[in-house]
Amino acid sequence: MGIRGLVKFFEDKGVPHTTRQRFTEDMVHVDMMSVFYPLLRARHYQALSDEASRISKRINATQDHGVFQMCSIIQSACSSTASVINRQLREKGVTPDNATLHFDGARSQGKHRAHLIRRNATIQSLTTLRQEAAEYLTTGNGNLTSILRRAKNNTGVPGHFKEGVCEFESDVCMARTCGPTDIIMSGDSDAFVYSTIQNVAFATQNGERSYEMYKKYDILQTLDITSDQLSLLGIITQNDYNVHIQGMTTRRNYEEFIMDNEFAIDQGAEPAMAFREAVQAYKNQFASPDAQGEFHDAIDVFVDFTEAPLGAEQILPPIDDANTVLEMLVQIESHKIQSSSAPPVQPPQFDTPYWSIGLVDEKGKGSSRHSTSATLSDN
């Protein structure tokens, strides 16, 4: 998600930026997941769609409801997508000679709450999707185009692409290793608030991936703030690492707090402590007693560049979105074949259930009220 509304705020304030087409002469760090996630997800979904069509035709011809090989599908999707990514990078002048590619590693303690929120949203979305697909196949009610579009939006990225070279988040990794003239290619606005990152090629989605070049110097000059104040703005505004104060947008935080407080770190002072004191002053001014914000994880990440691993009890089993989407697509393709041919076929029965896990709250505790253990074919 990044810093909520930060790039739009830059645009509204008239921060200078230019569209960059090539990076041949630059040293570049690429946040692979934030830049290429839409491509990875789209091509993974296409691979599942192609496999669903093949399975459905085999079922219709042979009545064979045998097990499919999800592993081979994912490996095929990854292999072909890697070639596309390599070509797109080279077209931008990004080569092994001038670039470092950063992949996200393990999930961190600081981002655990954000991942739980996303996980719950995915489970709820896929549960609703499969219910709507089952109703469409049973009664004909529903919009098939909408169902398929939302299936594509809920297809995640193959696990092969999640095995990163960074210990945790790639943006923290880049902040630790980049030089003062290096360029960060990212679609995550977190990159703007790290003190060590001076140049950001922000990835946008306008038909095809383009990059808007921002320089830290121009941002600070336009907003009339220091680098420390920009970091503080990112820390207190809604992001993946904090529990922000409701109603305090990027603009409000800038106008009502950042501009009214001359935040500066004294020479020899510990930066993290100075930020904690500033955040406490912010909470005292804007937070009601029952709505205190939590910002310590954001300070650890954006100021100290530190992350902690998840505890063993916090690691949850992965959501099997690929199997879920593939099962749904197979049933839809089979339904099409049945509708257009004389001999009806029985919808396939898969050995792998949808998933037998429930939702979890923001602290990682289970919730039996939201069980999702039923299979698609049960409906």
Wavefront OBJ file of the C-alpha trace (Angstrom):
o trace
v 0.000 0.000 0.000
v 2.749 2.468 0.873
v 2.028 5.865 2.436
v -1.675 6.478 1.802
v -2.217 9.444 -0.518
v 1.421 10.582 -0.576
v 1.971 10.621 -4.359
v -1.393 12.330 -4.956
v -0.357 14.908 -2.342
v 2.909 15.517 -4.240
v 0.946 16.048 -7.442
v -1.479 18.454 -5.762
v 1.416 20.478 -4.331
v 3.113 20.674 -7.722
v 6.241 18.653 -6.898
v 8.307 18.523 -10.130
v 8.658 15.117 -11.792
v 9.436 13.845 -15.260
v 8.610 10.672 -17.165
v 11.678 8.497 -17.641
v 11.912 5.987 -20.479
v 15.442 4.633 -20.027
v 17.973 4.272 -17.208
v 21.056 3.263 -19.185
v 23.476 5.656 -17.456
v 22.151 5.166 -13.918
v 22.732 2.744 -11.072
v 19.292 1.302 -10.399
v 17.646 -0.721 -7.604
v 14.411 -2.433 -8.698
v 11.663 -3.358 -6.236
v 10.536 -6.342 -8.281
v 7.254 -7.151 -6.562
v 5.864 -3.602 -6.465
v 6.879 -2.904 -10.082
v 5.852 -6.209 -11.683
v 3.063 -7.517 -9.427
v 0.258 -6.660 -11.907
v 2.113 -8.493 -14.690
v 2.859 -11.521 -12.496
v -0.743 -11.797 -11.364
v -2.189 -11.384 -14.879
v 0.086 -14.010 -16.418
v -0.507 -16.437 -13.554
v -4.261 -16.088 -14.066
v -3.838 -16.642 -17.810
v -1.891 -19.837 -17.124
v -4.691 -21.048 -14.836
v -7.296 -20.185 -17.477
v -5.408 -22.109 -20.158
v -5.051 -25.109 -17.868
v -8.747 -24.970 -16.941
v -9.660 -25.126 -20.618
v -7.395 -28.151 -21.161
v -8.780 -29.967 -18.121
v -12.376 -29.311 -19.151
v -11.820 -30.624 -22.684
v -10.145 -33.758 -21.303
v -13.033 -34.345 -18.899
v -15.581 -33.975 -21.695
v -13.721 -36.338 -24.013
v -12.683 -39.078 -21.582
v -14.701 -38.592 -18.384
v -11.269 -38.436 -16.697
v -11.547 -36.469 -13.452
v -7.937 -37.183 -12.509
v -5.579 -35.018 -10.503
v -3.998 -32.022 -12.229
v -0.412 -30.904 -11.613
v -0.526 -27.425 -10.134
v 3.264 -27.403 -9.740
v 3.856 -27.684 -13.473
v 1.366 -24.875 -14.175
v 3.132 -22.505 -11.807
v 6.588 -23.409 -13.094
v 5.456 -22.811 -16.674
v 3.914 -19.437 -15.753
v 7.056 -18.383 -13.896
v 9.375 -19.386 -16.721
v 7.486 -17.496 -19.416
v 6.924 -14.447 -17.198
v 10.618 -14.251 -16.293
v 11.407 -13.826 -19.993
v 8.863 -11.019 -20.314
v 10.257 -9.222 -17.248
v 13.804 -9.562 -18.547
v 12.790 -8.031 -21.873
v 10.888 -5.148 -20.251
v 13.850 -4.314 -17.994
v 16.299 -4.305 -20.888
v 13.973 -2.070 -22.902
v 14.307 0.451 -20.057
v 18.092 0.167 -20.086
v 18.166 -1.915 -16.888
v 20.815 -4.622 -17.228
v 23.013 -6.705 -14.891
v 25.703 -4.065 -15.368
v 23.762 -1.213 -13.768
v 21.014 -2.767 -11.657
v 20.279 -4.767 -8.535
v 16.961 -6.630 -8.436
v 15.330 -6.837 -4.987
v 12.696 -9.438 -4.125
v 10.726 -9.436 -0.864
v 11.889 -12.041 1.613
v 10.182 -13.342 4.756
v 7.296 -11.450 6.301
v 8.226 -9.194 9.196
v 6.747 -8.450 12.588
v 6.136 -4.802 11.733
v 3.959 -5.608 8.723
v 2.110 -8.525 10.305
v -1.057 -6.523 10.995
v -1.250 -5.298 7.383
v -0.769 -8.841 6.064
v -3.546 -10.154 8.336
v -5.932 -7.477 7.047
v -5.082 -8.370 3.442
v -5.378 -12.075 4.193
v -8.847 -11.666 5.680
v -9.930 -9.546 2.711
v -8.662 -12.213 0.287
v -10.435 -15.027 2.141
v -13.700 -13.105 2.229
v -13.412 -12.094 -1.428
v -12.657 -15.621 -2.642
v -15.432 -17.086 -0.477
v -17.961 -14.685 -1.992
v -16.579 -15.335 -5.460
v -16.939 -19.111 -5.254
v -20.465 -18.766 -3.865
v -21.449 -16.523 -6.763
v -19.815 -18.906 -9.258
v -21.693 -21.870 -7.759
v -24.998 -19.955 -7.954
v -24.316 -19.013 -11.569
v -23.621 -22.636 -12.505
v -26.704 -23.887 -10.627
v -29.318 -21.267 -11.466
v -27.843 -19.132 -14.244
v -28.165 -16.048 -12.041
v -25.232 -13.648 -11.958
v -22.832 -11.886 -14.279
v -20.205 -14.274 -15.660
v -18.017 -11.410 -16.943
v -17.913 -9.887 -13.467
v -17.149 -13.260 -11.864
v -14.212 -13.886 -14.209
v -12.852 -10.352 -13.818
v -12.894 -10.655 -10.038
v -11.313 -14.112 -10.239
v -8.410 -12.513 -12.105
v -8.112 -9.776 -9.476
v -8.010 -12.369 -6.701
v -5.320 -14.539 -8.263
v -2.099 -14.094 -6.312
v 1.471 -14.409 -7.485
v 3.143 -17.854 -7.759
v 5.268 -18.718 -4.759
v 8.424 -18.987 -6.873
v 8.419 -15.197 -7.198
v 8.045 -14.635 -3.462
v 11.343 -16.265 -2.554
v 13.304 -13.068 -2.369
v 16.916 -12.162 -1.884
v 16.090 -9.587 0.828
v 15.753 -10.701 4.422
v 12.331 -9.040 4.721
v 10.866 -6.099 2.762
v 12.723 -5.074 -0.382
v 12.293 -1.325 0.203
v 14.148 -1.569 3.536
v 16.844 -3.587 1.798
v 17.206 -0.904 -0.881
v 17.327 1.891 1.708
v 20.245 0.146 3.423
v 22.283 -0.442 0.275
v 21.589 2.396 -2.180
v 24.039 5.204 -2.881
v 23.180 8.948 -2.934
v 22.899 9.066 -6.733
v 21.243 5.672 -7.230
v 17.677 5.437 -8.537
v 14.990 3.344 -6.839
v 12.444 1.863 -9.269
v 9.352 1.132 -7.188
v 5.576 1.262 -7.148
v 5.596 1.640 -3.351
v 5.468 5.196 -1.978
v 7.323 4.051 1.162
v 10.491 4.664 -0.872
v 10.057 8.438 -0.607
v 10.432 8.653 3.179
v 13.703 6.761 3.748
v 16.466 9.288 4.431
v 19.029 7.465 2.258
v 16.865 7.317 -0.885
v 17.305 10.462 -2.976
v 15.847 9.486 -6.377
v 12.657 7.519 -7.000
v 11.367 6.327 -10.377
v 7.779 5.739 -9.288
v 6.023 3.062 -11.331
v 2.562 3.926 -12.604
v 0.055 1.855 -14.539
v -1.137 3.729 -17.628
v -1.815 1.035 -20.201
v 1.761 -0.104 -19.764
v 4.282 0.455 -16.989
v 5.852 3.933 -16.991
v 8.052 5.701 -14.445
v 7.713 9.190 -12.990
v 11.091 10.458 -11.793
v 11.109 12.293 -8.447
v 14.164 13.822 -6.773
v 14.196 14.196 -2.985
v 15.644 17.699 -3.319
v 12.654 18.857 -5.405
v 10.182 17.339 -2.933
v 11.774 19.091 0.047
v 12.071 22.417 -1.763
v 8.457 22.385 -2.931
v 7.037 21.383 0.453
v 9.513 23.606 2.354
v 10.453 20.848 4.782
v 13.539 18.854 5.740
v 14.276 15.214 5.015
v 13.526 14.376 8.669
v 10.159 16.097 8.420
v 9.317 14.087 5.295
v 10.170 10.885 7.164
v 7.995 12.012 10.076
v 5.116 12.742 7.673
v 5.396 9.173 6.336
v 5.503 7.689 9.832
v 2.334 9.382 11.115
v 0.292 9.015 7.895
v -1.548 5.744 7.259
v 0.866 3.010 6.132
v 1.467 -0.722 6.524
v 3.419 -0.328 9.757
v 1.232 1.885 11.945
v -2.221 2.183 13.438
v -2.887 5.717 12.244
v -5.178 8.298 13.808
v -8.497 8.276 11.964
v -9.174 11.358 9.884
v -5.539 12.471 9.748
v -4.732 12.412 6.025
v -1.407 13.217 4.392
v -2.571 16.788 3.778
v -3.864 17.327 7.317
v -0.718 15.886 8.865
v 1.394 18.176 6.678
v -0.615 21.345 7.208
v -1.617 20.947 10.852
v 1.439 19.257 12.347
v 4.537 19.125 10.147
v 4.373 22.805 9.138
v 3.557 23.932 12.680
v 6.431 22.047 14.350
v 10.093 22.642 13.648
v 11.194 19.034 13.989
v 14.945 18.593 13.919
v 17.352 16.029 15.347
v 20.016 17.541 17.573
v 23.612 16.689 16.789
v 24.646 13.558 18.662
v 21.034 12.613 19.511
v 19.645 9.176 18.752
v 17.387 9.609 15.681
v 14.804 7.009 16.719
v 14.371 8.635 20.136
v 13.856 12.054 18.530
v 11.169 10.608 16.252
v 9.444 8.893 19.194
v 9.287 12.199 21.058
v 7.848 13.942 17.992
v 5.262 11.191 17.523
v 4.246 11.461 21.178
v 3.680 15.190 20.714
v 1.578 14.393 17.645
v -0.522 11.879 19.581
v -1.017 14.310 22.446
v -2.339 16.891 19.992
v -4.586 14.803 17.750
v -5.471 11.454 19.334
v -8.481 10.978 21.571
v -7.932 8.817 24.695
v -9.650 5.806 23.109
v -7.954 6.137 19.687
v -4.241 6.342 20.359
v -2.102 5.676 17.312
v 0.712 3.129 17.316
v 3.837 4.176 15.450
v 6.802 2.274 16.951
v 7.017 -0.256 14.096
v 6.986 2.557 11.518
v 9.862 4.271 13.349
v 11.867 1.037 13.434
v 11.459 0.602 9.674
v 11.669 4.151 8.307
v 14.293 5.500 10.713
v 16.396 2.551 11.890
v 15.831 0.322 8.815
v 15.233 -2.623 11.169
v 12.695 -5.433 10.982
v 11.996 -8.393 13.262
v 10.957 -11.888 12.145
v 7.531 -13.314 12.906
v 7.170 -15.686 15.828
v 6.417 -19.308 14.979
v 2.852 -18.940 16.284
v 2.205 -16.017 13.915
v 3.073 -17.851 10.708
v -0.160 -18.907 9.000
v -0.657 -21.440 6.195
v -0.798 -19.890 2.722
v -4.119 -19.173 1.051
v -4.609 -21.592 -1.835
v -5.957 -18.985 -4.230
v -4.524 -20.741 -7.306
v -6.385 -24.012 -6.650
v -9.533 -22.102 -5.776
v -9.519 -20.070 -8.985
v -8.581 -23.084 -11.107
v -11.374 -25.233 -9.660
v -13.875 -22.463 -10.358
v -12.613 -21.962 -13.921
v -12.746 -25.708 -14.629
v -16.369 -25.852 -13.502
v -17.266 -22.840 -15.633
v -15.477 -24.278 -18.702
v -17.150 -27.648 -18.127
v -20.515 -25.898 -17.865
v -19.894 -24.233 -21.233
v -19.051 -27.589 -22.820
v -22.181 -29.209 -21.336
v -24.352 -26.389 -22.631
v -23.022 -26.698 -26.181
v -22.816 -30.502 -26.554
v -25.321 -33.320 -26.302
v -23.781 -35.693 -23.722
v -23.654 -34.028 -20.270
v -20.595 -34.505 -18.093
v -20.275 -34.587 -14.323
v -18.436 -31.576 -12.830
v -14.975 -32.617 -11.578
v -14.333 -33.490 -7.954
v -10.924 -32.362 -6.706
v -9.022 -34.001 -3.899
v -7.769 -30.647 -2.610
v -10.394 -28.706 -0.590
v -10.824 -24.992 -1.043
v -9.020 -24.434 2.245
v -9.842 -25.440 5.803
v -8.788 -22.323 7.653
v -10.791 -19.489 9.148
v -10.290 -15.773 9.324
v -7.942 -14.321 11.897
v -8.182 -11.035 13.710
v -5.489 -8.362 13.651
v -3.686 -10.018 16.564
v -3.591 -13.380 14.818
v -6.353 -15.056 16.825
v -8.698 -17.383 14.984
v -12.365 -16.720 14.413
v -14.608 -19.770 14.031
v -17.502 -17.566 12.908
v -15.967 -17.311 9.442
v -15.223 -20.938 8.569
v -14.347 -21.478 4.914
v -13.820 -25.224 4.772
v -16.458 -26.102 2.153
v -15.408 -27.124 -1.350
v -16.732 -25.407 -4.462
v -18.461 -28.560 -5.696
v -20.495 -28.812 -2.470
v -22.659 -25.970 -3.715
l 1 2 3 4 5 6 7 8 9 10 11 12 13 14 15 16 17 18 19 20 21 22 23 24 25 26 27 28 29 30 31 32 33 34 35 36 37 38 39 40 41 42 43 44 45 46 47 48 49 50 51 52 53 54 55 56 57 58 59 60 61 62 63 64 65 66 67 68 69 70 71 72 73 74 75 76 77 78 79 80 81 82 83 84 85 86 87 88 89 90 91 92 93 94 95 96 97 98 99 100 101 102 103 104 105 106 107 108 109 110 111 112 113 114 115 116 117 118 119 120 121 122 123 124 125 126 127 128 129 130 131 132 133 134 135 136 137 138 139 140 141 142 143 144 145 146 147 148 149 150 151 152 153 154 155 156 157 158 159 160 161 162 163 164 165 166 167 168 169 170 171 172 173 174 175 176 177 178 179 180 181 182 183 184 185 186 187 188 189 190 191 192 193 194 195 196 197 198 199 200 201 202 203 204 205 206 207 208 209 210 211 212 213 214 215 216 217 218 219 220 221 222 223 224 225 226 227 228 229 230 231 232 233 234 235 236 237 238 239 240 241 242 243 244 245 246 247 248 249 250 251 252 253 254 255 256 257 258 259 260 261 262 263 264 265 266 267 268 269 270 271 272 273 274 275 276 277 278 279 280 281 282 283 284 285 286 287 288 289 290 291 292 293 294 295 296 297 298 299 300 301 302 303 304 305 306 307 308 309 310 311 312 313 314 315 316 317 318 319 320 321 322 323 324 325 326 327 328 329 330 331 332 333 334 335 336 337 338 339 340 341 342 343 344 345 346 347 348 349 350 351 352 353 354 355 356 357 358 359 360 361 362 363 364 365 366 367 368 369 370 371 372 373 374 375 376 377 378 379
